[in-house]
């Protein structure tokens, strides 16, 4: 990977980490019914898809 691509990946990961922290704080304060913004919801959906893909790979191999 090019250096620019790695920088972008690191930026995205840092952003994901910040979103995870934000989600955790909101859930601590308001429980599982906490109101999440669009970016936080997108992160959760992306993580769920990645987990499902991992499970599919495990069961299909």
mmCIF file of the N, C-alpha and C atoms, coordinates in Angstrom:
data_MODEL
# 
_entry.id   MODEL 
# 
loop_
_atom_site.group_PDB 
_atom_site.id 
_atom_site.type_symbol 
_atom_site.label_atom_id 
_atom_site.label_alt_id 
_atom_site.label_comp_id 
_atom_site.label_asym_id 
_atom_site.label_entity_id 
_atom_site.label_seq_id 
_atom_site.pdbx_PDB_ins_code 
_atom_site.Cartn_x 
_atom_site.Cartn_y 
_atom_site.Cartn_z 
_atom_site.occupancy 
_atom_site.B_iso_or_equiv 
_atom_site.pdbx_formal_charge 
_atom_site.auth_seq_id 
_atom_site.auth_comp_id 
_atom_site.auth_asym_id 
_atom_site.auth_atom_id 
_atom_site.pdbx_PDB_model_num 
ATOM 1   N N  . UNK A 1 1  ? 0.829   -1.179  0.000  1.00 0.00 ? 1  UNK A N  1 
ATOM 2   C CA . UNK A 1 1  ? 0.000   0.000   0.000  1.00 0.00 ? 1  UNK A CA 1 
ATOM 3   C C  . UNK A 1 1  ? 0.877   1.246   0.000  1.00 0.00 ? 1  UNK A C  1 
ATOM 4   N N  . UNK A 1 2  ? 0.400   2.257   -0.670 1.00 0.00 ? 2  UNK A N  1 
ATOM 5   C CA . UNK A 1 2  ? 1.125   3.518   -0.684 1.00 0.00 ? 2  UNK A CA 1 
ATOM 6   C C  . UNK A 1 2  ? 0.993   4.208   0.668  1.00 0.00 ? 2  UNK A C  1 
ATOM 7   N N  . UNK A 1 3  ? 1.932   5.073   0.941  1.00 0.00 ? 3  UNK A N  1 
ATOM 8   C CA . UNK A 1 3  ? 1.927   5.807   2.205  1.00 0.00 ? 3  UNK A CA 1 
ATOM 9   C C  . UNK A 1 3  ? 0.646   6.616   2.375  1.00 0.00 ? 3  UNK A C  1 
ATOM 10  N N  . UNK A 1 4  ? 0.178   7.221   1.275  1.00 0.00 ? 4  UNK A N  1 
ATOM 11  C CA . UNK A 1 4  ? -1.048  8.027   1.342  1.00 0.00 ? 4  UNK A CA 1 
ATOM 12  C C  . UNK A 1 4  ? -2.243  7.153   1.708  1.00 0.00 ? 4  UNK A C  1 
ATOM 13  N N  . UNK A 1 5  ? -2.281  5.944   1.150  1.00 0.00 ? 5  UNK A N  1 
ATOM 14  C CA . UNK A 1 5  ? -3.383  5.031   1.455  1.00 0.00 ? 5  UNK A CA 1 
ATOM 15  C C  . UNK A 1 5  ? -3.328  4.600   2.913  1.00 0.00 ? 5  UNK A C  1 
ATOM 16  N N  . UNK A 1 6  ? -2.131  4.334   3.417  1.00 0.00 ? 6  UNK A N  1 
ATOM 17  C CA . UNK A 1 6  ? -1.985  3.942   4.817  1.00 0.00 ? 6  UNK A CA 1 
ATOM 18  C C  . UNK A 1 6  ? -2.417  5.071   5.741  1.00 0.00 ? 6  UNK A C  1 
ATOM 19  N N  . UNK A 1 7  ? -2.058  6.304   5.381  1.00 0.00 ? 7  UNK A N  1 
ATOM 20  C CA . UNK A 1 7  ? -2.484  7.446   6.186  1.00 0.00 ? 7  UNK A CA 1 
ATOM 21  C C  . UNK A 1 7  ? -3.998  7.537   6.219  1.00 0.00 ? 7  UNK A C  1 
ATOM 22  N N  . UNK A 1 8  ? -4.628  7.299   5.080  1.00 0.00 ? 8  UNK A N  1 
ATOM 23  C CA . UNK A 1 8  ? -6.086  7.353   5.010  1.00 0.00 ? 8  UNK A CA 1 
ATOM 24  C C  . UNK A 1 8  ? -6.702  6.239   5.850  1.00 0.00 ? 8  UNK A C  1 
ATOM 25  N N  . UNK A 1 9  ? -6.130  5.038   5.783  1.00 0.00 ? 9  UNK A N  1 
ATOM 26  C CA . UNK A 1 9  ? -6.626  3.918   6.585  1.00 0.00 ? 9  UNK A CA 1 
ATOM 27  C C  . UNK A 1 9  ? -6.498  4.244   8.064  1.00 0.00 ? 9  UNK A C  1 
ATOM 28  N N  . UNK A 1 10 ? -5.361  4.801   8.468  1.00 0.00 ? 10 UNK A N  1 
ATOM 29  C CA . UNK A 1 10 ? -5.166  5.168   9.876  1.00 0.00 ? 10 UNK A CA 1 
ATOM 30  C C  . UNK A 1 10 ? -6.147  6.243   10.305 1.00 0.00 ? 10 UNK A C  1 
ATOM 31  N N  . UNK A 1 11 ? -6.428  7.193   9.422  1.00 0.00 ? 11 UNK A N  1 
ATOM 32  C CA . UNK A 1 11 ? -7.395  8.241   9.733  1.00 0.00 ? 11 UNK A CA 1 
ATOM 33  C C  . UNK A 1 11 ? -8.778  7.638   9.931  1.00 0.00 ? 11 UNK A C  1 
ATOM 34  N N  . UNK A 1 12 ? -9.154  6.708   9.060  1.00 0.00 ? 12 UNK A N  1 
ATOM 35  C CA . UNK A 1 12 ? -10.456 6.057   9.175  1.00 0.00 ? 12 UNK A CA 1 
ATOM 36  C C  . UNK A 1 12 ? -10.530 5.267   10.470 1.00 0.00 ? 12 UNK A C  1 
ATOM 37  N N  . UNK A 1 13 ? -9.482  4.536   10.802 1.00 0.00 ? 13 UNK A N  1 
ATOM 38  C CA . UNK A 1 13 ? -9.481  3.756   12.039 1.00 0.00 ? 13 UNK A CA 1 
ATOM 39  C C  . UNK A 1 13 ? -9.606  4.663   13.254 1.00 0.00 ? 13 UNK A C  1 
ATOM 40  N N  . UNK A 1 14 ? -8.919  5.771   13.240 1.00 0.00 ? 14 UNK A N  1 
ATOM 41  C CA . UNK A 1 14 ? -9.000  6.707   14.357 1.00 0.00 ? 14 UNK A CA 1 
ATOM 42  C C  . UNK A 1 14 ? -10.425 7.247   14.458 1.00 0.00 ? 14 UNK A C  1 
ATOM 43  N N  . UNK A 1 15 ? -11.010 7.542   13.334 1.00 0.00 ? 15 UNK A N  1 
ATOM 44  C CA . UNK A 1 15 ? -12.377 8.034   13.323 1.00 0.00 ? 15 UNK A CA 1 
ATOM 45  C C  . UNK A 1 15 ? -13.315 6.960   13.859 1.00 0.00 ? 15 UNK A C  1 
ATOM 46  N N  . UNK A 1 16 ? -13.118 5.712   13.444 1.00 0.00 ? 16 UNK A N  1 
ATOM 47  C CA . UNK A 1 16 ? -13.937 4.614   13.959 1.00 0.00 ? 16 UNK A CA 1 
ATOM 48  C C  . UNK A 1 16 ? -13.791 4.516   15.471 1.00 0.00 ? 16 UNK A C  1 
ATOM 49  N N  . UNK A 1 17 ? -12.574 4.652   15.957 1.00 0.00 ? 17 UNK A N  1 
ATOM 50  C CA . UNK A 1 17 ? -12.326 4.585   17.402 1.00 0.00 ? 17 UNK A CA 1 
ATOM 51  C C  . UNK A 1 17 ? -13.061 5.715   18.117 1.00 0.00 ? 17 UNK A C  1 
ATOM 52  N N  . UNK A 1 18 ? -13.022 6.903   17.542 1.00 0.00 ? 18 UNK A N  1 
ATOM 53  C CA . UNK A 1 18 ? -13.730 8.035   18.142 1.00 0.00 ? 18 UNK A CA 1 
ATOM 54  C C  . UNK A 1 18 ? -15.232 7.781   18.152 1.00 0.00 ? 18 UNK A C  1 
ATOM 55  N N  . UNK A 1 19 ? -15.746 7.215   17.062 1.00 0.00 ? 19 UNK A N  1 
ATOM 56  C CA . UNK A 1 19 ? -17.170 6.904   16.998 1.00 0.00 ? 19 UNK A CA 1 
ATOM 57  C C  . UNK A 1 19 ? -17.540 5.851   18.036 1.00 0.00 ? 19 UNK A C  1 
ATOM 58  N N  . UNK A 1 20 ? -16.703 4.826   18.187 1.00 0.00 ? 20 UNK A N  1 
ATOM 59  C CA . UNK A 1 20 ? -16.967 3.785   19.183 1.00 0.00 ? 20 UNK A CA 1 
ATOM 60  C C  . UNK A 1 20 ? -17.007 4.379   20.587 1.00 0.00 ? 20 UNK A C  1 
ATOM 61  N N  . UNK A 1 21 ? -16.096 5.304   20.863 1.00 0.00 ? 21 UNK A N  1 
ATOM 62  C CA . UNK A 1 21 ? -16.077 5.972   22.164 1.00 0.00 ? 21 UNK A CA 1 
ATOM 63  C C  . UNK A 1 21 ? -17.352 6.774   22.370 1.00 0.00 ? 21 UNK A C  1 
ATOM 64  N N  . UNK A 1 22 ? -17.759 7.481   21.340 1.00 0.00 ? 22 UNK A N  1 
ATOM 65  C CA . UNK A 1 22 ? -18.982 8.284   21.415 1.00 0.00 ? 22 UNK A CA 1 
ATOM 66  C C  . UNK A 1 22 ? -20.208 7.402   21.655 1.00 0.00 ? 22 UNK A C  1 
ATOM 67  N N  . UNK A 1 23 ? -20.273 6.284   20.943 1.00 0.00 ? 23 UNK A N  1 
ATOM 68  C CA . UNK A 1 23 ? -21.392 5.346   21.104 1.00 0.00 ? 23 UNK A CA 1 
ATOM 69  C C  . UNK A 1 23 ? -21.415 4.806   22.529 1.00 0.00 ? 23 UNK A C  1 
ATOM 70  N N  . UNK A 1 24 ? -20.245 4.426   23.035 1.00 0.00 ? 24 UNK A N  1 
ATOM 71  C CA . UNK A 1 24 ? -20.157 3.886   24.400 1.00 0.00 ? 24 UNK A CA 1 
ATOM 72  C C  . UNK A 1 24 ? -20.639 4.895   25.429 1.00 0.00 ? 24 UNK A C  1 
ATOM 73  N N  . UNK A 1 25 ? -20.210 6.146   25.280 1.00 0.00 ? 25 UNK A N  1 
ATOM 74  C CA . UNK A 1 25 ? -20.627 7.182   26.230 1.00 0.00 ? 25 UNK A CA 1 
ATOM 75  C C  . UNK A 1 25 ? -22.133 7.385   26.185 1.00 0.00 ? 25 UNK A C  1 
ATOM 76  N N  . UNK A 1 26 ? -22.690 7.441   24.981 1.00 0.00 ? 26 UNK A N  1 
ATOM 77  C CA . UNK A 1 26 ? -24.136 7.638   24.853 1.00 0.00 ? 26 UNK A CA 1 
ATOM 78  C C  . UNK A 1 26 ? -24.903 6.472   25.459 1.00 0.00 ? 26 UNK A C  1 
ATOM 79  N N  . UNK A 1 27 ? -24.406 5.259   25.244 1.00 0.00 ? 27 UNK A N  1 
ATOM 80  C CA . UNK A 1 27 ? -25.090 4.084   25.783 1.00 0.00 ? 27 UNK A CA 1 
ATOM 81  C C  . UNK A 1 27 ? -24.960 4.005   27.298 1.00 0.00 ? 27 UNK A C  1 
ATOM 82  N N  . UNK A 1 28 ? -23.845 4.474   27.843 1.00 0.00 ? 28 UNK A N  1 
ATOM 83  C CA . UNK A 1 28 ? -23.698 4.514   29.303 1.00 0.00 ? 28 UNK A CA 1 
ATOM 84  C C  . UNK A 1 28 ? -24.703 5.478   29.916 1.00 0.00 ? 28 UNK A C  1 
ATOM 85  N N  . UNK A 1 29 ? -24.903 6.608   29.242 1.00 0.00 ? 29 UNK A N  1 
ATOM 86  C CA . UNK A 1 29 ? -25.802 7.636   29.772 1.00 0.00 ? 29 UNK A CA 1 
ATOM 87  C C  . UNK A 1 29 ? -27.273 7.302   29.550 1.00 0.00 ? 29 UNK A C  1 
ATOM 88  N N  . UNK A 1 30 ? -27.588 6.731   28.374 1.00 0.00 ? 30 UNK A N  1 
ATOM 89  C CA . UNK A 1 30 ? -28.992 6.557   27.990 1.00 0.00 ? 30 UNK A CA 1 
ATOM 90  C C  . UNK A 1 30 ? -29.411 5.106   27.760 1.00 0.00 ? 30 UNK A C  1 
ATOM 91  N N  . UNK A 1 31 ? -28.509 4.171   27.952 1.00 0.00 ? 31 UNK A N  1 
ATOM 92  C CA . UNK A 1 31 ? -28.832 2.768   27.718 1.00 0.00 ? 31 UNK A CA 1 
ATOM 93  C C  . UNK A 1 31 ? -28.808 2.431   26.234 1.00 0.00 ? 31 UNK A C  1 
ATOM 94  N N  . UNK A 1 32 ? -29.304 1.242   25.898 1.00 0.00 ? 32 UNK A N  1 
ATOM 95  C CA . UNK A 1 32 ? -29.270 0.784   24.510 1.00 0.00 ? 32 UNK A CA 1 
ATOM 96  C C  . UNK A 1 32 ? -30.186 1.587   23.599 1.00 0.00 ? 32 UNK A C  1 
ATOM 97  N N  . UNK A 1 33 ? -31.103 2.343   24.176 1.00 0.00 ? 33 UNK A N  1 
ATOM 98  C CA . UNK A 1 33 ? -32.018 3.159   23.379 1.00 0.00 ? 33 UNK A CA 1 
ATOM 99  C C  . UNK A 1 33 ? -31.435 4.533   23.063 1.00 0.00 ? 33 UNK A C  1 
ATOM 100 N N  . UNK A 1 34 ? -30.145 4.726   23.289 1.00 0.00 ? 34 UNK A N  1 
ATOM 101 C CA . UNK A 1 34 ? -29.508 6.021   23.052 1.00 0.00 ? 34 UNK A CA 1 
ATOM 102 C C  . UNK A 1 34 ? -29.673 6.429   21.591 1.00 0.00 ? 34 UNK A C  1 
ATOM 103 N N  . UNK A 1 35 ? -29.889 7.700   21.385 1.00 0.00 ? 35 UNK A N  1 
ATOM 104 C CA . UNK A 1 35 ? -30.044 8.251   20.036 1.00 0.00 ? 35 UNK A CA 1 
ATOM 105 C C  . UNK A 1 35 ? -28.652 8.386   19.407 1.00 0.00 ? 35 UNK A C  1 
ATOM 106 N N  . UNK A 1 36 ? -28.423 7.688   18.295 1.00 0.00 ? 36 UNK A N  1 
ATOM 107 C CA . UNK A 1 36 ? -27.133 7.726   17.612 1.00 0.00 ? 36 UNK A CA 1 
ATOM 108 C C  . UNK A 1 36 ? -27.261 8.540   16.335 1.00 0.00 ? 36 UNK A C  1 
ATOM 109 N N  . UNK A 1 37 ? -26.162 9.213   15.950 1.00 0.00 ? 37 UNK A N  1 
ATOM 110 C CA . UNK A 1 37 ? -26.207 9.961   14.701 1.00 0.00 ? 37 UNK A CA 1 
ATOM 111 C C  . UNK A 1 37 ? -25.915 9.021   13.529 1.00 0.00 ? 37 UNK A C  1 
ATOM 112 N N  . UNK A 1 38 ? -26.009 9.542   12.324 1.00 0.00 ? 38 UNK A N  1 
ATOM 113 C CA . UNK A 1 38 ? -25.895 8.723   11.114 1.00 0.00 ? 38 UNK A CA 1 
ATOM 114 C C  . UNK A 1 38 ? -24.540 8.026   11.007 1.00 0.00 ? 38 UNK A C  1 
ATOM 115 N N  . UNK A 1 39 ? -23.460 8.730   11.354 1.00 0.00 ? 39 UNK A N  1 
ATOM 116 C CA . UNK A 1 39 ? -22.129 8.122   11.277 1.00 0.00 ? 39 UNK A CA 1 
ATOM 117 C C  . UNK A 1 39 ? -21.993 6.960   12.252 1.00 0.00 ? 39 UNK A C  1 
ATOM 118 N N  . UNK A 1 40 ? -22.527 7.126   13.440 1.00 0.00 ? 40 UNK A N  1 
ATOM 119 C CA . UNK A 1 40 ? -22.451 6.065   14.446 1.00 0.00 ? 40 UNK A CA 1 
ATOM 120 C C  . UNK A 1 40 ? -23.250 4.846   13.998 1.00 0.00 ? 40 UNK A C  1 
ATOM 121 N N  . UNK A 1 41 ? -24.421 5.089   13.439 1.00 0.00 ? 41 UNK A N  1 
ATOM 122 C CA . UNK A 1 41 ? -25.236 3.986   12.929 1.00 0.00 ? 41 UNK A CA 1 
ATOM 123 C C  . UNK A 1 41 ? -24.524 3.275   11.784 1.00 0.00 ? 41 UNK A C  1 
ATOM 124 N N  . UNK A 1 42 ? -23.896 4.046   10.896 1.00 0.00 ? 42 UNK A N  1 
ATOM 125 C CA . UNK A 1 42 ? -23.178 3.459   9.762  1.00 0.00 ? 42 UNK A CA 1 
ATOM 126 C C  . UNK A 1 42 ? -22.026 2.581   10.245 1.00 0.00 ? 42 UNK A C  1 
ATOM 127 N N  . UNK A 1 43 ? -21.332 3.018   11.288 1.00 0.00 ? 43 UNK A N  1 
ATOM 128 C CA . UNK A 1 43 ? -20.238 2.224   11.849 1.00 0.00 ? 43 UNK A CA 1 
ATOM 129 C C  . UNK A 1 43 ? -20.763 0.898   12.383 1.00 0.00 ? 43 UNK A C  1 
ATOM 130 N N  . UNK A 1 44 ? -21.859 0.940   13.115 1.00 0.00 ? 44 UNK A N  1 
ATOM 131 C CA . UNK A 1 44 ? -22.434 -0.284  13.677 1.00 0.00 ? 44 UNK A CA 1 
ATOM 132 C C  . UNK A 1 44 ? -22.858 -1.233  12.566 1.00 0.00 ? 44 UNK A C  1 
ATOM 133 N N  . UNK A 1 45 ? -23.492 -0.708  11.532 1.00 0.00 ? 45 UNK A N  1 
ATOM 134 C CA . UNK A 1 45 ? -23.933 -1.546  10.411 1.00 0.00 ? 45 UNK A CA 1 
ATOM 135 C C  . UNK A 1 45 ? -22.726 -2.155  9.708  1.00 0.00 ? 45 UNK A C  1 
ATOM 136 N N  . UNK A 1 46 ? -21.673 -1.348  9.480  1.00 0.00 ? 46 UNK A N  1 
ATOM 137 C CA . UNK A 1 46 ? -20.473 -1.855  8.812  1.00 0.00 ? 46 UNK A CA 1 
ATOM 138 C C  . UNK A 1 46 ? -19.832 -2.971  9.641  1.00 0.00 ? 46 UNK A C  1 
ATOM 139 N N  . UNK A 1 47 ? -19.769 -2.780  10.963 1.00 0.00 ? 47 UNK A N  1 
ATOM 140 C CA . UNK A 1 47 ? -19.187 -3.807  11.829 1.00 0.00 ? 47 UNK A CA 1 
ATOM 141 C C  . UNK A 1 47 ? -20.023 -5.085  11.798 1.00 0.00 ? 47 UNK A C  1 
ATOM 142 N N  . UNK A 1 48 ? -21.333 -4.937  11.772 1.00 0.00 ? 48 UNK A N  1 
ATOM 143 C CA . UNK A 1 48 ? -22.209 -6.112  11.713 1.00 0.00 ? 48 UNK A CA 1 
ATOM 144 C C  . UNK A 1 48 ? -22.000 -6.866  10.401 1.00 0.00 ? 48 UNK A C  1 
ATOM 145 N N  . UNK A 1 49 ? -21.845 -6.144  9.304  1.00 0.00 ? 49 UNK A N  1 
ATOM 146 C CA . UNK A 1 49 ? -21.615 -6.788  8.010  1.00 0.00 ? 49 UNK A CA 1 
ATOM 147 C C  . UNK A 1 49 ? -20.276 -7.515  8.004  1.00 0.00 ? 49 UNK A C  1 
ATOM 148 N N  . UNK A 1 50 ? -19.252 -6.891  8.579  1.00 0.00 ? 50 UNK A N  1 
ATOM 149 C CA . UNK A 1 50 ? -17.940 -7.529  8.647  1.00 0.00 ? 50 UNK A CA 1 
ATOM 150 C C  . UNK A 1 50 ? -18.003 -8.812  9.476  1.00 0.00 ? 50 UNK A C  1 
ATOM 151 N N  . UNK A 1 51 ? -18.710 -8.767  10.591 1.00 0.00 ? 51 UNK A N  1 
ATOM 152 C CA . UNK A 1 51 ? -18.855 -9.955  11.433 1.00 0.00 ? 51 UNK A CA 1 
ATOM 153 C C  . UNK A 1 51 ? -19.598 -11.056 10.689 1.00 0.00 ? 51 UNK A C  1 
ATOM 154 N N  . UNK A 1 52 ? -20.641 -10.686 9.953  1.00 0.00 ? 52 UNK A N  1 
ATOM 155 C CA . UNK A 1 52 ? -21.398 -11.671 9.183  1.00 0.00 ? 52 UNK A CA 1 
ATOM 156 C C  . UNK A 1 52 ? -20.528 -12.275 8.085  1.00 0.00 ? 52 UNK A C  1 
ATOM 157 N N  . UNK A 1 53 ? -19.736 -11.442 7.408  1.00 0.00 ? 53 UNK A N  1 
ATOM 158 C CA . UNK A 1 53 ? -18.827 -11.944 6.377  1.00 0.00 ? 53 UNK A CA 1 
ATOM 159 C C  . UNK A 1 53 ? -17.823 -12.924 6.974  1.00 0.00 ? 53 UNK A C  1 
ATOM 160 N N  . UNK A 1 54 ? -17.293 -12.602 8.157  1.00 0.00 ? 54 UNK A N  1 
ATOM 161 C CA . UNK A 1 54 ? -16.348 -13.501 8.831  1.00 0.00 ? 54 UNK A CA 1 
ATOM 162 C C  . UNK A 1 54 ? -17.006 -14.836 9.157  1.00 0.00 ? 54 UNK A C  1 
ATOM 163 N N  . UNK A 1 55 ? -18.242 -14.790 9.654  1.00 0.00 ? 55 UNK A N  1 
ATOM 164 C CA . UNK A 1 55 ? -18.959 -16.033 9.964  1.00 0.00 ? 55 UNK A CA 1 
ATOM 165 C C  . UNK A 1 55 ? -19.209 -16.836 8.691  1.00 0.00 ? 55 UNK A C  1 
ATOM 166 N N  . UNK A 1 56 ? -19.583 -16.155 7.623  1.00 0.00 ? 56 UNK A N  1 
ATOM 167 C CA . UNK A 1 56 ? -19.836 -16.853 6.363  1.00 0.00 ? 56 UNK A CA 1 
ATOM 168 C C  . UNK A 1 56 ? -18.572 -17.534 5.855  1.00 0.00 ? 56 UNK A C  1 
ATOM 169 N N  . UNK A 1 57 ? -17.435 -16.856 5.943  1.00 0.00 ? 57 UNK A N  1 
ATOM 170 C CA . UNK A 1 57 ? -16.171 -17.441 5.502  1.00 0.00 ? 57 UNK A CA 1 
ATOM 171 C C  . UNK A 1 57 ? -15.839 -18.670 6.338  1.00 0.00 ? 57 UNK A C  1 
ATOM 172 N N  . UNK A 1 58 ? -16.079 -18.590 7.639  1.00 0.00 ? 58 UNK A N  1 
ATOM 173 C CA . UNK A 1 58 ? -15.782 -19.700 8.541  1.00 0.00 ? 58 UNK A CA 1 
ATOM 174 C C  . UNK A 1 58 ? -16.623 -20.917 8.192  1.00 0.00 ? 58 UNK A C  1 
ATOM 175 N N  . UNK A 1 59 ? -17.913 -20.709 7.960  1.00 0.00 ? 59 UNK A N  1 
ATOM 176 C CA . UNK A 1 59 ? -18.809 -21.835 7.712  1.00 0.00 ? 59 UNK A CA 1 
ATOM 177 C C  . UNK A 1 59 ? -18.694 -22.378 6.299  1.00 0.00 ? 59 UNK A C  1 
ATOM 178 N N  . UNK A 1 60 ? -18.263 -21.553 5.353  1.00 0.00 ? 60 UNK A N  1 
ATOM 179 C CA . UNK A 1 60 ? -18.171 -22.001 3.971  1.00 0.00 ? 60 UNK A CA 1 
ATOM 180 C C  . UNK A 1 60 ? -16.860 -22.711 3.681  1.00 0.00 ? 60 UNK A C  1 
ATOM 181 N N  . UNK A 1 61 ? -15.870 -22.550 4.545  1.00 0.00 ? 61 UNK A N  1 
ATOM 182 C CA . UNK A 1 61 ? -14.567 -23.188 4.299  1.00 0.00 ? 61 UNK A CA 1 
ATOM 183 C C  . UNK A 1 61 ? -14.482 -24.535 4.910  1.00 0.00 ? 61 UNK A C  1 
# 
